[in-house]
Amino acid sequence: MSAPPHSPHGVADLCAAGTALYEQALRDGRVGAGQADTAAPCLLSLGLLHPVVDDLAQLEPVPPALVLHRLLRASGARIAEERHREERLAALFEPLMRVTGGPAAATEPGSLLILSGTERINGAITEAMAEATSEVLCVQPNSHYSGPRGEAAQPVAMARDQALLDRGCRIRTLYQHTQRHMPLVLARYEQLRGDAEARTLDEVTDRLIAIDGAVAFIPAGEDGRLALEVRHPALLTYFTTTFDRLWRLATPMYPRAVRRPSLDGVTPRQRAIAALLVEGHTDAVIADRLGMNVRTARVHIAKLAATLGSDSRAQLGYLIGKSGILDREQSQGQGSGPAG
C-alpha cells in the first residue's frame, strides 16, 4: 500500500509525521533515509535532517537550536527588507503628496475611487468587509449570477461573507424574483451560517455592496472590470436609504420564504410584465429588466393575454388597464408590505 500524499508546508507548519520522525532522530541520533522518504520527506527539504557523511543511507538531525537560529535570521532579514520597502515608498510618495496640495488631500482618503480589474476590486471589498463591525447591504441583480464570472466569484464571496457573519455582523441582500430558485443562490444560503437575510423584487438596481454605512462599491462599467469605491457621506446615506425602502417593499426569501399571491389568476411575475407593457417596453427590454430571457418573457406575455382574453398586443394593453390588476397590486403592496 502506497503512503498518502505529502502536502507541501513550511517549518512553522511542520506536519505530525515530520515532528514525530524529527523527535525520533534527536533521541536515536539518526534515522533511515528510506524511512524519511516515506513518512516525512519534508524533513530533508526543510533542512531538519541531512545525510550522515560516512553512511548516506542514514540521516542525522540538525540541532534544533541551529535550525531556530537560521529561521530567526531569515525572518529578521525579511522584516528588514519590509522596513526598507516602507522607507522607499514613503520617500517616493512624500513629495507627491505635497504636490497634490493641502493637508486635507494628504490625510483624508478619497471619497470616490475608481478600481480597475477583478483582483483589485475583490481585494478592496475583502479588505473593507474584514473591517466591518455591523452590517453589509447587497443588491445582486440576475446578471451578476449569470455565466462563468458569477460562478468564479462565488467562492471568494462565500469565504469573506462567512468570516463576517462569524464576527456577529449581519448581511441583507436583495435579488430579483427570478433568482429565488437559482441553484447558485440556493447553494449560498444552504452553506452560510449566521445572521443572513434575503428578499426579492421584480426589478432591482445595479449591483451594490454597502458596508457599515462607511464605504460602498458600485459598478463603473458594463463588463464588471471597473468599480467605484464610494466614501462620500451624502452618497452613502442615499444608498442605504434607497436600500431600506426597497427592502420594505421586497418579498422575504431567506430565512423564511413568503409566497407572493396571485390576483384573479394573474401571477406576480405577469403583473410585473403587465406594468412594463403598459409603459410601452419591448419584449427584450422587459426580459432584461426582470432578469429573464426573451423567450421566457414572451411565454408569460402569452399566458397573460390568454388570461385577460386578448387577441393582440394593442388590445392587451387596453385590457390590462381595464382589469385594474396593477391598481390592486399597488394598493395591496401599500397596505401589507413586510416589516423591515
N, C-alpha and C positions, 0 to 999 in steps of 0.2 A: 504493500500500500504506500503510495507516494505521500510525502509530507505536505501539509497545507501550504498554500502560497504565503510568502512572507512580504507583508506590505512595507514599503519604504517609510522610514521615520528618522528623526534626529535623535541626538543623545538625550535631550530633555524629555523625549517621549519614548524612552527605552522600553521595549516590549517585555512581557513577563518571561518569555523563554530566554531572551538575552540577559535579563537581570539574573535569572537562576543560574545560567551557564557561567556568567562572569563571576558570580559568587563562588561557584564550584572551582573555577580556575584559581581564584585567590586562595582558597583553602588548600587545594591539592598542588598548586604550583604550575599546573599545566592541564590541558585537555586535548583530546584528539582532534586533528584538523577535520576529519570526516564528520565527527560529532557536531562541530561548529557549523560546517557547511549545511548540515541537515536541519539542525534545531534553531540556529541563530546566526545566519550569515551576516547579520548587521554588525556583529562584534568586530569583524575584520574591517569592514568598510568604514566603521566609525573610529577605528584605531584603538579599540579597547583590548584586542588580542593581536599578537604578532608571532610569526614562526620562530621556533627555537633554532638557534644558529646551527647546532650540531645534529638536529633531528627535525627536518622540515615537515614530518608527519605529525608533529606536536606543536601546539600553540601555547604561549605563556601570556599571562595578563600584564598589561601596562599598569603600574601602580596608580590607584585612584587619585592620590594627591597630585601626581604628574598630569593625569587627564584633566582634573579640575583646574589646575594652573593654566593648562593650554586653552581650555574653553573660556576661562575668565579673561585671558589675554586677548582672545579673538573677540569676545564680547566688548571689551574695552576699546578695541580698535574700531568696531562698528559704531560704538557710541561717539567716539572722537570724530569719525567720518561724518556722522549725522550732525554733530555740532558745527563742523566746518561747512557743511552744506547750508545750515541755518544762517551762518555768518555770511556766506556768499549770496544767499537770497536777500538777506537784509541789506547788504551792500548794493545789490542790484536795484532793489525797489525803493530804497530810501530817497534817492534823488528824483525818481519818477513820481513818488508821492508828493514831493514839493512842487513838481511841475503842474500837477492837476489842481493845485491850489487849495488854500483854506484848511483849517483844522477839521471842519466837518467832513470834507472829502477824504481826509486821511484816517478818520476814526470811525465813521459810520458806514455800515455795509450798504451797498446799493439797493434801492427799493425795487428796481427792475433789473433783471439779469438774464440775458439770452444764454441758454445751454445748448451746445451742439454735440450730437452723437448720442447713440443709445447708452453707451457705457457711462458717459459723463452725466447724462440725465438720471440714470438709475443710481449712480453714486451720490448725487446731490439729494435725491429723495430718500435713499437709505440713511444718509448722514442726518438729515432733518428728522426722520422718524426715530432714529436712535436717541435723539434728544427730547422727544415728545414726553409730556407728563400727564396729558389729559385725554384728548380726543382727536381722531382723524376723520375728516369728512371726505367721501369719494363719490364722484359721478363717473360711471363706467358705461358709455354707450356701446351698442352692439358691435360697432366697427372695431373697438379695441380688442374684442374677444374673437374676431374672425381671422382665420388663416394662421400660418406658421408663427407670425410675430406675436400673436396673443398666447399661443401655446408656449413659446420660448420664454415669454415674460412671466408666466405663472409661477415657476419655482422660485424665482427671485422675489416676487411679491409675497408669496406664501411665507417664506422664511422671515422677512422683515415684519410682516403683519403679525405672525405668531409671537415673535420676540416682543413686539409692542403690547400685545394682549397679555403676555406673561408678566409684564410690569404693571398690570392693572388698568391699562388705558382702554378706551372704547373706540370702536370703528363703526361708523354708519355709512352705508353705501346705497346709492340709487342706481337702478338698472332700468332698462326698458322691459315692458311686459313680455316681449318676445324672448327674453333671456331667462325667464323663470324655469324653463326645463332644459336649458343648455347644459350639456354634460360638464363642460369646464367650470361653469358657475356652481352647479350642484356639487361637484367634487370639492370645490373650495370650502363650502360650508359643512361638508362631511368631515373635513380634516381640521378646520380651525377650532380652537378651544379658547373660550373667553367671552368677553362682552362684545360680540359682533352682531350687528343687525343689518337687515337688507329690506328695501322696499322697491316697488316698481311703478313706472308711469308709462303711458303711451309714448311720450317723447321726453327726452332729457337733453340737457345742454351737452356741449363737448366735454371731453374728459377734464376732471378737476380732482386734485388732491390738496386739501387744506389741513394744515397741522397746527393744532393748538391756537388757531386764530393768529399765528405769528408768521407763517410762511405758507404760500400756496404755489402749486405748479399747474400750468395750463399749456396746451399745445401752442406752438408758434409756427407750425407748418402742417401741411396735409399728410406728409409721409411719416410722421412720428419721430423724425430725426432732429427736430428743433423744439425746445420747450422754453417757456418763460417762467423764471423764478420770481415770485412777487412777494415783497415785504412792505409794500405801501399800506399804511393803516386803513385808509379810506377804501382801497380796493379789497382788502381782506374783509372788512366789515360788509361790503357789498356781496362778496362771495358767500360768506357764512349766512347772511340774512336770506339771500336767494335760496340757498340750500335748505334752510329750515322751513321756508314757505313751501317749497316743493315737497319736502319730507312730510309735511302735514297733509298734503293732497294725495300722497302716494299710497299704494296698497301694500300692506305687510307681506313679506315673503319669508323672512327668517328672523328669529327662531320659530315664529308661529305664522303659518301661511293663512291668508284670508282669500276666499274665492270671490271674485267680482260678480255681481248679479247681472242677469240679462233683463232687458226691458222689452216686453211684447215680442219675444223670440229674436231680438237683435242683441248679439253678444257685445261685450265691451270693446272688443277689437273692431267689430263692424261699426260701432258708434264712432270710434276714433277715425276710421276711414271715411265715414259719412261727413264728419266735420271738415276733413280736408277736401273732400269732393265739393262741398258747398263753397269752399274758398276758391275752387277752380283749379286745383292742382292736377297734374298729370299722374298717370299710374306710376311712373318712375320716381317722381318726387315723393309721392305717398309712400312707396316702398322704402325709400331711403330714410325718410323721417321716422318711420315706425320700425326700422331695423329688420326688414324682411326683404325677400327677393320679389321681383316684379310679378312673377308667375303666382306666387302666394297671394300677393295683393289683389291680383285680378280674380282669383278664386273667391276671396272674401267679398269683392265688389259684386260678383255674380250671385253669391248667396244673399247679399243684402238686397239686390234688385229683385230676386225671387221672393224674398220675404215681404217686400213692400209692393210687389205686383207691377214692377216697372218693365217696360219693353225697350227703353232707350236710355242713353246717358242723360239726355236733357230732361226726360220725364223723371229719372231717378232723383235728380237734384230737387225738382219740384215736390216729389213725394216725401223726400227727407224733411223738407221744411214743413210740409203739411202734417206729417206724422207727429211732430213735436218731440221726437226722441232725443234730440240734442238739448231742448229746453228742460226736459225732465231729468236728463243726466246732470245738467248744471245745478238744478235745484236740489237734487239728491246729494251731490257732492258737497254743496254748501251746508247741508243740514247734518251730515253724518260722516265727516272726514275723520280719519284715525287720529288719535291723540298723539302729540309729538313727544 
